Amino acid sequence: MTLEGINYRINWKTFVRGTSIFIPCLNVPTAKATARALAKRLRFKVLTKVVISDGIQGLRIWRL
């Protein structure tokens, strides 16, 4: 998945229900749209939320 010019390699097979990932980003609306489109393509139900983790703004994505 590429966000803001950075390619994130995520092993989607290990992204099981109940787990989450944090992706640092500045342009949150674009990141959220990209993540939701990818989840739809993979047929994952996800919840996304803008969070600040260790002083870094980003997008937290939970698989439901």
N, C-alpha and C positions, 0 to 999 in steps of 0.2 A: 504494500500500500504506500503510495507516495503522497506526502503532505508537505506543502511549503518547500518543495524542492528536495525533500529528504525521503529516501526510500526506507521504509520500515519493513523488515522481514519478520512476519508473524506466522508462527506455526498454527494454522487454524484448526488442525486436527486435535491439538491439545487445549484449545479454547472451549472447554466444556461448560455446561450450565453451572451457574453460581460463581464463575471466575470473572475477573476483570483485568483490563489493561489500562495503563496510563500513557497517553501520547502528548508530549509537550507541544504546544502550538500557540501562535499569536492570533491567527485569523480563525477564530472558533466557528463561525457560521459555515465557512467553507469546509473545515475539518469535519464538522458534524454531518454535513450533507454527503461528503465522501464516505464517511464511515457507515452511514445509513444505507447508501447505495450498495456498498460492498456487502453489508449484512443481508440486504434484500436478495442480492444475487446468490449468496450462500445459503439462503433460507434460514437465517438465524434471527431469533427475536432478541433485540438488544435494548438496553436503556443507556442513554448518554447524558452526561452532566458535566458542566464546566466546573473544574475544581482547581485549587491551588495546593500543590503537594511539595513540601520542602521549599516553599518560596517560588515555585515554578508554576505558571499557569498552563493548563492543558485540558485535555478531554479524557474523562474516565468513561470507559465502555464496559458495561456488564452484559454478560450473556444470560438471558432468561430462559 
